[in-house]
């Protein structure tokens, strides 16, 4: 059991690195342009644990979601399939910090941007097994294309929903990318009764959703988490349905 917990911790570190994911051979169209900005709001909907201190190790971004008003990603460079973002985080205390995200569209673990105009059934990540730990990662295949309503009108989006089983600990993921640009417009990650290295359980549920962009002709005003999230659940063939109690962590 102890070995499994240690491996789970190592896997968590691996999830954050995004360096070992196989790169797909095909060339994708880049749908974003230098100067495009995308503003998001991160929300911690659920945090429960009697023994694990918040934020849990390797999931420090949960604290970012919980203690920020918004995060803005600005495209600063594009080279082949590599997209560089300048990330501005506006914290609830009024301060701002800057960071840089360099992402390869075809190999990052949790893609911020994928190819433009991809279709349902497209494999965006190949199946592979980690040679060191024997962890199997199924192929990531776009589940569906859906229409999502914005203030400026409907836009088509690509959906990916899956559960990752790591030694009996289930991590749930939902992604929605705008089809025309390939940019992420919605993300959900959750874990229910997962274990840390000290055998303590914790549960969490967090989302990141697009609220503003300067892309011409696209005014956001999102409508999450109502009809679209329910639609994502219905179109998924891999998701395990879990009901979460929504609770905002108090500072």
Backbone as numpy.savetxt, mean C-alpha at the origin, in Angstrom:
# Nx Ny Nz CAx CAy CAz Cx Cy Cz
8.58 -22.77 17.59 7.75 -21.57 17.59 8.62 -20.31 17.59
9.69 -20.32 18.43 10.54 -19.15 18.51 11.16 -18.84 17.16
11.58 -19.89 16.43 12.18 -19.69 15.12 11.20 -19.02 14.18
9.94 -19.42 14.26 8.94 -18.83 13.38 8.75 -17.35 13.68
8.78 -16.98 14.95 8.61 -15.57 15.31 9.78 -14.75 14.79
11.00 -15.28 14.93 12.17 -14.58 14.43 12.09 -14.41 12.91
11.65 -15.46 12.23 11.52 -15.37 10.79 10.47 -14.33 10.40
9.42 -14.25 11.19 8.39 -13.26 10.92 8.96 -11.85 11.03
9.80 -11.64 12.03 10.43 -10.33 12.18 11.34 -10.02 11.00
12.11 -10.99 10.58 12.98 -10.79 9.43 12.17 -10.51 8.18
11.03 -11.16 8.06 10.16 -10.92 6.92 9.64 -9.49 6.92
9.33 -8.98 8.11 8.84 -7.61 8.21 9.89 -6.63 7.70
11.15 -6.87 8.06 12.22 -6.02 7.56 12.30 -6.12 6.04
12.14 -7.32 5.55 12.21 -7.55 4.11 11.11 -6.82 3.38
9.92 -6.79 3.96 8.80 -6.11 3.32 9.10 -4.63 3.12
9.84 -4.05 4.03 10.12 -2.63 3.94 11.23 -2.31 2.95
12.04 -3.27 2.60 13.19 -2.99 1.75 12.86 -2.97 0.26
12.02 -3.87 -0.19 11.59 -3.95 -1.60 12.76 -4.13 -2.56
13.81 -4.78 -2.12 15.00 -4.89 -2.97 15.13 -6.25 -3.64
14.47 -7.27 -3.11 14.70 -8.62 -3.62 13.58 -9.12 -4.51
12.59 -8.30 -4.79 11.46 -8.73 -5.60 11.90 -8.87 -7.05
11.61 -9.99 -7.69 12.02 -10.16 -9.09 11.42 -9.08 -9.99
12.21 -8.61 -10.94 11.74 -7.61 -11.89 11.09 -8.30 -13.08
9.91 -7.83 -13.47 9.23 -8.41 -14.61 9.93 -8.00 -15.91
9.93 -8.87 -16.90 10.68 -8.59 -18.12 10.04 -7.57 -19.04
8.71 -7.39 -18.97 8.07 -6.53 -19.96 8.31 -5.06 -19.67
8.20 -4.24 -20.72 8.32 -2.80 -20.56 6.93 -2.20 -20.36
6.82 -1.30 -19.39 5.55 -0.67 -19.10 5.60 0.81 -19.49
4.44 1.31 -19.84 4.29 2.73 -20.13 4.23 3.50 -18.82
5.00 4.57 -18.73 4.96 5.43 -17.54 3.85 6.45 -17.73
2.91 6.49 -16.78 1.76 7.37 -16.92 1.85 8.67 -16.17
2.83 8.79 -15.27 3.01 10.04 -14.53 4.07 10.88 -15.22
4.11 12.18 -14.88 5.08 13.09 -15.47 5.79 13.87 -14.37
6.98 14.33 -14.67 7.71 15.16 -13.71 6.88 16.40 -13.38
6.74 16.68 -12.11 5.93 17.81 -11.66 4.55 17.41 -11.17
4.10 16.19 -11.48 2.82 15.71 -10.98 2.89 15.59 -9.45
1.83 16.02 -8.78 1.75 15.91 -7.33 0.53 15.10 -6.94
0.70 14.33 -5.86 -0.38 13.48 -5.36 -0.38 13.55 -3.83
-1.47 14.10 -3.28 -1.57 14.28 -1.84 -2.47 13.19 -1.25
-2.03 12.61 -0.13 -2.74 11.51 0.51 -3.01 11.82 1.98
-4.02 11.14 2.50 -4.29 11.15 3.93 -4.16 9.72 4.44
-3.30 9.54 5.43 -3.16 8.24 6.07 -3.99 8.19 7.34
-4.64 7.06 7.58 -5.51 6.93 8.74 -5.27 5.59 9.43
-5.09 5.65 10.74 -5.03 4.43 11.54 -6.43 4.17 12.07
-7.08 3.14 11.55 -8.45 2.84 11.94 -8.51 1.91 13.16
-7.52 1.08 13.31 -7.54 0.09 14.38 -6.15 -0.13 14.93
-6.04 -0.11 16.24 -4.84 -0.56 16.93 -5.27 -1.21 18.24
-4.92 -2.46 18.42 -5.29 -3.18 19.63 -4.14 -4.08 20.07
-3.73 -3.91 21.30 -2.74 -4.80 21.89 -2.65 -4.51 23.37
-2.51 -5.58 24.14 -2.33 -5.43 25.58 -0.86 -5.40 25.97
0.01 -5.77 25.04 1.42 -5.94 25.40 2.41 -5.31 24.44
1.99 -4.99 23.21 2.91 -4.46 22.21 2.84 -2.94 22.21
3.99 -2.30 22.33 4.05 -0.84 22.32 3.85 -0.33 20.90
3.11 0.76 20.80 2.85 1.37 19.49 3.94 2.39 19.19
4.43 2.41 17.94 4.11 1.51 16.83 4.91 0.22 16.94
4.41 -0.89 16.43 5.17 -2.14 16.51 6.43 -2.07 15.64
7.43 -2.84 16.03 8.68 -2.86 15.29 8.44 -3.22 13.82
9.07 -2.49 12.92 9.01 -2.66 11.48 7.73 -2.11 10.86
6.82 -1.58 11.67 5.60 -0.96 11.14 5.50 0.48 11.63
6.63 1.16 11.66 6.66 2.53 12.15 5.81 3.48 11.31
5.54 3.11 10.06 4.73 3.97 9.20 3.30 4.11 9.74
2.87 3.19 10.61 1.55 3.35 11.24 1.50 4.64 12.07
2.60 4.95 12.73 2.66 6.18 13.50 2.63 7.40 12.58
3.29 7.29 11.43 3.25 8.38 10.45 1.81 8.64 10.02
1.09 7.58 9.69 -0.31 7.75 9.30 -1.11 8.40 10.42
-0.86 7.98 11.65 -1.66 8.44 12.77 -1.34 9.85 13.22
-0.12 10.32 12.97 0.31 11.61 13.49 0.57 12.65 12.40
0.07 12.39 11.19 0.23 13.35 10.10 -1.14 13.78 9.58
-1.18 15.00 9.01 -2.40 15.47 8.37 -2.46 15.00 6.92
-1.30 15.01 6.24 -1.25 14.56 4.86 0.19 14.29 4.43
0.32 13.55 3.33 1.61 13.29 2.71 1.47 13.62 1.22
2.40 14.39 0.69 2.34 14.76 -0.72 3.55 14.20 -1.46
3.27 13.46 -2.54 4.30 12.86 -3.38 4.41 13.67 -4.68
5.60 14.21 -4.95 5.85 14.97 -6.16 6.84 14.21 -7.02
6.48 13.97 -8.28 7.39 13.27 -9.20 8.51 14.23 -9.59
9.76 13.85 -9.27 10.90 14.72 -9.56 11.82 14.17 -10.64
11.72 12.86 -10.94 12.59 12.30 -11.96 11.99 10.99 -12.48
12.17 10.75 -13.77 11.73 9.50 -14.40 12.86 9.02 -15.30
13.31 7.81 -15.08 14.35 7.22 -15.92 13.97 5.77 -16.18
13.58 5.49 -17.43 13.07 4.17 -17.80 11.89 3.84 -16.90
11.95 2.76 -16.12 10.85 2.36 -15.25 11.06 2.80 -13.80
12.05 3.68 -13.59 12.32 4.19 -12.25 11.71 5.58 -12.08
10.89 5.72 -11.06 10.22 6.99 -10.77 10.67 7.47 -9.40
11.10 8.73 -9.32 11.55 9.31 -8.06 10.52 10.32 -7.57
10.16 10.19 -6.29 9.21 11.10 -5.66 9.90 11.87 -4.54
9.58 13.14 -4.43 9.90 13.92 -3.23 8.66 13.87 -2.35
8.81 13.42 -1.12 7.68 13.19 -0.23 7.69 14.23 0.89
6.63 15.02 0.97 6.46 16.00 2.04 5.42 15.47 3.02
5.80 15.35 4.29 4.88 14.91 5.33 4.52 16.09 6.21
3.25 16.41 6.27 2.76 17.50 7.12 2.17 16.89 8.39
2.85 17.15 9.51 2.47 16.52 10.77 1.36 17.32 11.46
0.66 16.66 12.37 -0.45 17.31 13.07 0.04 18.44 13.97
1.33 18.47 14.32 1.85 19.56 15.15 2.25 20.77 14.32
2.00 20.70 13.00 2.26 21.84 12.13 3.60 21.81 11.42
4.49 20.91 11.78 5.80 20.83 11.13 5.73 19.98 9.87
6.76 20.11 9.03 6.85 19.31 7.81 8.24 18.71 7.68
8.31 17.51 7.14 9.59 16.87 6.86 9.59 16.40 5.41
10.81 16.28 4.86 10.96 15.89 3.46 11.76 14.59 3.38
11.42 13.77 2.40 12.17 12.54 2.14 12.08 12.24 0.64
12.83 11.24 0.21 12.85 10.85 -1.20 12.51 9.38 -1.33
11.63 9.07 -2.28 11.29 7.69 -2.60 11.69 7.42 -4.04
12.59 6.46 -4.24 12.97 6.02 -5.58 12.37 4.65 -5.80
11.53 4.53 -6.80 10.78 3.28 -6.99 10.91 2.77 -8.41
11.15 1.47 -8.54 11.08 0.79 -9.83 9.67 0.22 -9.96
8.95 0.62 -10.99 7.55 0.24 -11.14 7.36 -1.27 -11.18
8.35 -2.01 -11.63 8.18 -3.43 -11.87 8.72 -4.31 -10.75
9.30 -3.72 -9.69 9.91 -4.59 -8.69 9.67 -4.18 -7.25
9.13 -3.00 -6.96 8.93 -2.60 -5.58 7.87 -3.49 -4.92
8.04 -3.71 -3.62 7.15 -4.64 -2.92 5.72 -4.11 -2.83
5.58 -2.83 -2.46 4.26 -2.22 -2.32 4.18 -1.03 -3.28
3.85 -1.25 -4.53 4.01 -0.22 -5.57 3.21 1.05 -5.32
3.91 2.19 -5.37 3.24 3.47 -5.38 2.73 3.78 -6.78
3.44 3.27 -7.78 3.04 3.50 -9.17 3.34 2.22 -9.96
2.42 1.88 -10.86 2.60 0.75 -11.77 2.45 1.27 -13.20
2.52 0.38 -14.17 2.39 0.80 -15.55 1.03 1.41 -15.85
1.01 2.33 -16.78 -0.25 2.97 -17.19 -1.02 2.04 -18.12
-2.35 2.12 -18.03 -3.25 1.42 -18.95 -3.09 -0.11 -18.93
-2.75 -0.65 -17.76 -2.74 -2.11 -17.61 -4.18 -2.61 -17.52
-4.37 -3.89 -17.80 -5.72 -4.45 -17.84 -5.88 -5.56 -16.81
-7.14 -5.89 -16.52 -7.46 -6.97 -15.60 -6.75 -8.26 -16.04
-6.16 -8.95 -15.06 -5.44 -10.18 -15.36 -3.96 -9.99 -15.60
-3.49 -8.74 -15.64 -2.06 -8.49 -15.84 -1.27 -8.90 -14.60
-0.20 -9.63 -14.79 0.68 -9.99 -13.69 1.65 -8.84 -13.45
1.56 -8.22 -12.28 2.44 -7.09 -11.99 3.64 -7.50 -11.13
3.58 -8.67 -10.51 4.71 -9.22 -9.78 4.70 -10.73 -9.96
5.84 -11.31 -10.30 5.94 -12.74 -10.53 5.97 -13.50 -9.20
5.51 -14.76 -9.22 5.61 -15.62 -8.05 7.07 -15.95 -7.78
7.43 -16.05 -6.52 8.80 -16.42 -6.19 8.87 -16.92 -4.75
9.95 -17.61 -4.44 10.19 -18.13 -3.10 11.52 -17.59 -2.59
11.49 -17.00 -1.40 12.72 -16.49 -0.82 13.67 -17.65 -0.53
14.86 -17.65 -1.10 15.76 -18.80 -0.96 16.31 -18.98 0.45
16.34 -17.90 1.24 16.89 -18.00 2.58 15.88 -18.51 3.60
14.62 -18.09 3.47 13.62 -18.41 4.48 12.50 -19.30 3.97
12.49 -19.58 2.68 11.47 -20.47 2.15 10.08 -19.88 2.12
9.97 -18.56 2.18 8.67 -17.90 2.16 8.20 -17.79 0.71
7.00 -18.26 0.43 6.46 -18.24 -0.92 5.57 -17.02 -1.11
5.79 -16.32 -2.22 4.99 -15.17 -2.59 4.28 -15.49 -3.89
2.98 -15.55 -3.83 2.20 -15.84 -5.04 2.31 -14.68 -6.03
2.07 -14.96 -7.29 2.07 -13.91 -8.29 1.01 -12.87 -7.96
1.32 -11.60 -8.19 0.36 -10.52 -7.97 -0.28 -10.18 -9.31
-1.56 -10.48 -9.41 -2.30 -10.30 -10.66 -3.47 -9.35 -10.42
-3.61 -8.36 -11.27 -4.70 -7.39 -11.11 -6.03 -8.12 -11.13
-6.79 -7.96 -10.04 -8.06 -8.68 -9.88 -9.15 -8.18 -10.81
-9.19 -6.87 -11.01 -10.31 -6.29 -11.76 -10.00 -4.85 -12.12
-10.80 -4.30 -13.01 -10.80 -2.88 -13.30 -12.18 -2.35 -12.90
-12.20 -1.25 -12.15 -13.46 -0.69 -11.68 -13.50 0.80 -12.01
-14.70 1.34 -12.06 -14.87 2.78 -12.25 -15.02 3.42 -10.88
-14.23 4.46 -10.65 -14.29 5.18 -9.38 -14.69 6.62 -9.63
-15.66 7.09 -8.87 -16.19 8.43 -9.07 -15.35 9.48 -8.35
-15.03 10.53 -9.07 -14.38 11.71 -8.51 -15.24 12.93 -8.82
-14.90 14.05 -8.21 -15.65 15.27 -8.46 -15.63 15.63 -9.93
-14.51 15.39 -10.59 -14.37 15.72 -12.01 -14.93 14.64 -12.92
-15.44 13.55 -12.35 -16.03 12.49 -13.16 -15.38 11.15 -12.90
-15.92 10.07 -13.47 -15.40 8.72 -13.21 -14.06 8.49 -13.90
-13.19 7.70 -13.23 -11.92 7.28 -13.80 -11.76 5.79 -13.52
-11.19 5.08 -14.48 -11.00 3.65 -14.31 -9.78 3.38 -13.42
-9.90 2.34 -12.61 -8.83 2.00 -11.68 -8.59 0.50 -11.69
-7.35 0.10 -11.43 -6.98 -1.30 -11.33 -6.91 -1.73 -9.87
-7.39 -2.93 -9.59 -7.54 -3.43 -8.23 -6.62 -4.62 -7.99
-5.98 -4.64 -6.83 -5.24 -5.81 -6.38 -5.54 -6.03 -4.91
-6.05 -7.21 -4.56 -6.35 -7.57 -3.18 -5.78 -8.95 -2.91
-5.07 -9.09 -1.81 -4.53 -10.40 -1.48 -4.21 -10.50 0.01
-4.09 -11.74 0.48 -3.64 -12.05 1.83 -2.30 -12.75 1.74
-1.36 -12.37 2.61 -0.06 -13.03 2.67 0.04 -13.79 3.99
0.22 -15.10 3.90 0.35 -15.96 5.08 1.83 -16.15 5.39
2.24 -15.68 6.57 3.62 -15.84 7.01 3.60 -16.65 8.30
3.81 -17.94 8.17 3.81 -18.84 9.31 2.54 -18.71 10.15
1.42 -18.63 9.48 0.13 -18.57 10.15 -0.32 -17.17 10.50
0.52 -16.17 10.32 0.14 -14.78 10.54 -0.34 -14.21 9.21
-1.56 -13.69 9.18 -2.18 -13.23 7.93 -2.10 -11.71 7.84
-1.51 -11.24 6.76 -1.45 -9.80 6.46 -2.29 -9.54 5.22
-3.18 -8.58 5.34 -4.16 -8.30 4.28 -3.80 -7.00 3.57
-3.90 -7.02 2.22 -3.52 -5.86 1.42 -4.59 -5.56 0.38
-4.89 -4.28 0.21 -5.77 -3.83 -0.86 -5.10 -2.62 -1.54
-5.04 -2.67 -2.86 -4.47 -1.57 -3.65 -5.47 -1.15 -4.72
-5.48 0.14 -5.01 -6.24 0.68 -6.13 -5.33 1.68 -6.82
-5.06 1.47 -8.12 -4.23 2.37 -8.91 -5.06 3.00 -10.02
-4.92 4.29 -10.22 -5.57 4.94 -11.34 -5.02 4.33 -12.63
-5.92 3.92 -13.52 -5.48 3.20 -14.72 -4.68 4.09 -15.66
-5.12 5.32 -15.86 -4.48 6.19 -16.85 -3.06 6.57 -16.45
-2.84 6.86 -15.18 -1.52 7.29 -14.72 -0.72 6.17 -14.05
-1.40 5.15 -13.56 -0.73 4.08 -12.83 -0.43 4.42 -11.38
-0.84 5.61 -10.91 -0.53 6.03 -9.55 -1.50 5.40 -8.55
-0.98 5.11 -7.38 -1.83 4.54 -6.32 -2.82 5.59 -5.82
-4.09 5.20 -5.70 -5.10 6.11 -5.16 -5.69 5.60 -3.85
-5.43 4.34 -3.53 -5.95 3.78 -2.27 -5.09 2.59 -1.86
-4.85 2.49 -0.55 -4.07 1.38 0.00 -4.62 1.03 1.38
-4.78 -0.25 1.64 -5.16 -0.72 2.97 -4.26 -1.86 3.36
-3.80 -1.85 4.61 -2.99 -2.94 5.15 -3.49 -3.23 6.55
-3.66 -4.51 6.85 -4.15 -4.90 8.17 -3.58 -6.24 8.58
-3.56 -6.46 9.87 -3.19 -7.75 10.44 -4.00 -7.95 11.70
-4.57 -9.12 11.86 -5.41 -9.41 13.02 -4.75 -10.51 13.84
-4.47 -10.18 15.10 -3.85 -11.13 16.04 -2.53 -11.69 15.50
-1.71 -10.83 14.92 -0.38 -11.24 14.48 0.58 -11.14 15.66
1.71 -11.84 15.57 2.63 -11.95 16.70 3.90 -11.16 16.47
4.41 -10.57 17.57 5.72 -9.94 17.49 6.78 -10.93 17.97
8.01 -10.48 18.12 9.11 -11.38 18.48 8.99 -11.92 19.89
8.16 -11.27 20.71 7.98 -11.71 22.09 6.69 -12.49 22.30
6.14 -12.99 21.19 4.92 -13.81 21.23 3.68 -13.03 21.61
3.74 -11.71 21.58 2.58 -10.88 21.93 1.76 -10.58 20.69
0.45 -10.54 20.87 -0.45 -10.30 19.76 -0.78 -8.82 19.61
-0.99 -8.42 18.38 -1.52 -7.08 18.11 -2.33 -7.13 16.83
-3.22 -6.16 16.69 -4.06 -6.05 15.50 -4.02 -4.60 15.03
-4.05 -4.42 13.73 -4.03 -3.06 13.17 -4.75 -3.03 11.84
-5.22 -1.85 11.48 -5.83 -1.62 10.17 -5.59 -0.17 9.81
-4.95 0.07 8.66 -4.61 1.44 8.26 -4.84 1.61 6.78
-5.15 2.84 6.39 -5.39 3.14 4.98 -4.63 4.40 4.58
-4.36 4.49 3.27 -3.80 5.68 2.66 -4.62 5.96 1.42
-5.18 7.17 1.32 -6.02 7.45 0.16 -5.72 8.83 -0.43
-5.83 8.90 -1.75 -5.58 10.13 -2.48 -6.69 11.14 -2.21
-6.29 12.39 -1.93 -7.28 13.44 -1.68 -7.12 14.63 -2.61
-5.96 14.73 -3.31 -5.75 15.89 -4.17 -4.63 15.58 -5.17
-4.73 16.13 -6.37 -3.68 16.02 -7.38 -3.73 17.22 -8.30
-2.59 17.52 -8.91 -2.55 18.62 -9.88 -2.64 18.11 -11.31
-2.90 16.82 -11.51 -3.04 16.27 -12.86 -4.23 16.94 -13.54
-4.01 17.43 -14.74 -5.02 18.21 -15.44 -6.31 17.41 -15.65
-7.43 18.04 -15.34 -8.73 17.42 -15.54 -9.15 16.43 -14.48
-8.39 16.36 -13.39 -8.68 15.36 -12.34 -8.81 16.05 -11.00
-10.04 16.23 -10.55 -10.31 16.77 -9.23 -10.83 15.64 -8.38
-10.18 15.38 -7.25 -10.38 14.12 -6.54 -11.66 14.09 -5.71
-11.61 14.67 -4.48 -12.69 14.57 -3.50 -13.14 13.10 -3.42
-12.36 12.26 -2.77 -12.65 10.82 -2.74 -13.88 10.47 -1.95
-14.41 9.30 -2.18 -15.63 8.85 -1.52 -15.40 7.62 -0.65
-14.16 7.30 -0.34 -13.87 6.20 0.56 -14.35 6.56 1.95
-14.62 5.55 2.80 -14.50 4.12 2.53 -15.86 3.45 2.38
-16.69 3.96 1.49 -18.04 3.41 1.37 -18.14 2.42 0.23
-18.77 2.81 -0.87 -19.09 1.86 -1.92 -17.90 1.22 -2.60
-16.81 2.01 -2.80 -15.69 1.45 -3.54 -15.02 0.33 -2.78
-14.80 0.51 -1.47 -14.16 -0.54 -0.69 -15.00 -1.81 -0.70
-16.32 -1.66 -0.59 -17.18 -2.84 -0.65 -17.07 -3.51 -2.01
-16.95 -2.71 -3.07 -16.80 -3.27 -4.41 -15.50 -4.04 -4.52
-14.44 -3.51 -3.92 -13.17 -4.21 -3.95 -13.28 -5.59 -3.31
-14.04 -5.65 -2.22 -14.21 -6.94 -1.55 -14.95 -7.91 -2.46
-16.00 -7.44 -3.13 -16.79 -8.33 -3.97 -16.01 -8.83 -5.18
-15.17 -7.98 -5.77 -14.47 -8.41 -6.98 -13.27 -9.28 -6.67
-12.80 -9.27 -5.43 -11.63 -10.07 -5.09 -11.98 -11.55 -5.00
-11.09 -12.38 -5.48 -11.28 -13.83 -5.37 -10.32 -14.41 -4.35
-9.54 -13.55 -3.69 -8.55 -14.05 -2.75 -8.72 -13.52 -1.34
-9.58 -12.52 -1.15 -9.63 -11.82 0.13 -10.38 -12.63 1.18
-9.90 -12.58 2.40 -10.61 -13.12 3.55 -11.33 -11.97 4.24
-12.64 -12.09 4.40 -13.43 -10.98 4.93 -13.23 -10.88 6.44
-12.82 -9.69 6.88 -12.61 -9.44 8.30 -13.33 -8.14 8.66
-14.05 -8.15 9.78 -14.73 -6.95 10.25 -13.85 -6.29 11.31
-13.58 -5.01 11.10 -12.71 -4.31 12.01 -13.52 -3.33 12.87
-13.12 -3.24 14.13 -13.62 -2.16 14.97 -12.74 -0.96 14.73
-13.36 0.14 14.31 -12.58 1.34 14.00 -12.31 2.09 15.30
-11.02 2.31 15.53 -10.64 3.03 16.73 -9.41 3.86 16.44
-9.50 5.15 16.57 -8.38 6.05 16.34 -7.50 6.08 17.57
-6.23 5.82 17.39 -5.29 5.82 18.51 -5.17 7.23 19.07
-5.30 7.35 20.38 -5.17 8.65 21.01 -3.69 8.96 21.25
-3.32 10.21 21.02 -1.92 10.61 21.23 -1.62 10.54 22.72
